[in-house]
Amino acid sequence: MSLSIGNELKDSFKPTANWINNNINWLSDIEEFYRERATIELEYANKLKLLTKKHFDKKAKISSVVSVGDEPKITPGSLECASLVLWTDVLTQTENIAKEKIQLSTELNSKVSDNVNSLKQKSARIHRKIEMIHEFLEHDKKKLEDEINKSKKHYDGLCQQTESVRSKTEKSPSSDKYSKRLAEKEVDMNVGKNEYLINLNIANRLKDKYYYQDIPEVLDYFQELNESRVAILNKLLKNASIIERNSNDRVKEKLHTIDGTIDQNDPKLDTAMFIKHNVSNWKEPQDFYFIPCEIWHDDESLVVKEPELTHLKRMLAQASSQISRLEDACLNTKQQLEESTVERKPNGAEAGVDYSALTLKFDASLYKSLQILEQFMKDDSSRVQCEVKIEVIQNYAGDRDLTYHEVKEKKKSRFGFLGGSKSSGTHAVTADHNGDSGSEAQSIHTVKSSHSHGVSGIFNLRKGKTDGSLATSSGGGGAGGGLATGKALYDYDAQGDDEVSMQLGDMLVVLELDDGSGWTSVQSNGAQGLVPTSYLEIQHDSADVSRTSSSKPKRGPSVAPKRGARRVQYVEALYDYDADGEDEISIRAGDKIILLQDDTDGSGWTEGDLNGKKGMFPTSYVTKV
């Protein structure tokens, strides 16, 4: 049975941490039980009966919190977790054999109580380490939110300053001073806006990483800690039983009953019960979005004209200079984490930890993995920030040259007696594209739609941890993919300026998939252009979608697709509409309709083809896709 708290319980660090802490604190009760029992053995069997009664009462009080946590979504009623069922049997059998016990004080203290205390201390150490990692994640998350608020406040202030200068300019339209100052303020405002938008994108990406990778991973370590604790506790309780069997054969049959209950206590049973009673209809928090200034009406678009573009180039150059180092660091740390995981789980992640082989030294490898995980999370957060900057700027810049030339310039101090200069240099971060220049601003949703819950495949720690789910939350979604790549199946020589050549085996970046024309837009060796779709094997992330069979011919298709063929345009129905005449067609929300004639005359009607049936429908009921 494959269970994962990280997959099943979204954003549930606090209840899980409390549940784990309750179980760790519960070890104090077990330790206390055996120490007091050792003393009672010396005094007489009657005190042993009083002790078992005391712990029955204690168990009744903590039964719910140990089984399902402090605030379960479903009350357990009289149900108890497997460990408490085991504990109940231990107390019952102890009560039955109280009169037959002899002095076991020394062995019970040294071989059971001390080890339970050691287990508690080591479990608490791991618990503290996990909480430290969570505090770092929370601090990082709060810091990002503060940065967004700061960027927003800064942007609003720039908007107010620009508006103030604009008002003065209108009062003195012939003043070159105010006109020049207005232009400068608009540039400052646009730079502030760009920084605000980029911070929004970074925050959204890290939010996804926080809820879909970091927190689930931390919760899985909590799960492993608890299950390891249960497994060790099983061994300690079994050891206590063995001590008693050796000291008195007359209680052998009753102690075997305890052994049987222990053997049935799979460490995952407690986890299963906790998950079952804490599953909630969790919904992912909403993405951050651009909020325009109240006094400066603007849209959610990056400004990619000069001189704002220079600022973006500088940001792109800085991010590009760091991304490779961060990616290498993440991959190396991820490899170390995987190796550490193999040490703990030699039979594979699906098989989980071999609890039968665990000893009280279990904490060493677990603590080591947590240290590596902490470093990976720090590096990965930095990598995501650089990745988002590069991705957003390159996508929004369109076909503009993104080469950044850092030139010397003297900056005059506002006090007039200090000067500064920037060192000269060139950061060649170029996106060379063929074709005409694009618009100066592009919608932020163009990029967001392709990176929902964006955790890059090779950096994703959650792969292979989503199978065998016990429950599924209705909120949130799966991880989205990034840009597709393509592999050249054949050689192709460009036949026009808007095409690119490729050789067999070349790896290409797919910029735009085939829209029905037979051509795919790709980027190869810094050049962008079209290649025949039939010459490519498109690959989406790690899952390859092959366009050909396994036995590929050595030569490509003899005829490339015809250029200039009409590209099929589709619209998607937003609402249901029932035809009201023979020249109309009925549509349903979500239908994809082939666009035959757009509403160019302003009549409010569009002609389309749905499932081979042609007709008109209201333009306002559809949107182009």
Secondary structure, DSSP 8 states (H G I E B T S, - for coil): ----HHHHSTT-HHHHHHHHHHHHHHHHHHHHHHHHHHHHHHH-HHHHHHHHHHHHHHHHHHHHHHHH-SS-SS--TT---HHHHHHHHHHHHHHHTGGG----HHHHIIIIIHHHHHHHHHHHHHHHHHHHHHHHHHHHHHHHHHHHHHHHHHHHHHHHHHHHHHHHHHHSTT-HHHHHHHHHHHHHHHHHHHHHHHHHHHHHHHHHHIIIIIHHHHHHHHHHHHHHHHHHHHHHHHHHHHHHHHH-GGGHHHHHHHHHHHHH--HHHHHHHHHHTT---------------SSS---SB---STTHHHHHHHHHHHHHHHHHHHHHHHHHHHHHHHHHHHHH-TT-TTT---GGG--TTHHHHHHHHHHHHHHHHHHHHHHHHHHHHHHHHHHHHTTS---EEE---EEE-TTSS-EEE---EEE-------SS---S--BTHHHHTT-TT---GGG-S-TT-SSS-S---SSS--------EEEESS-B---STTB--B-TT-EEEEEE---SSSEEEEEETTEEEEEEGGGEEEEETTEE--SS-SS--SS--SS---TT-----EEEESS-B---STTB--B-TT-EEEEEE---SSSSEEEEEETTEEEEEEGGGEEE-
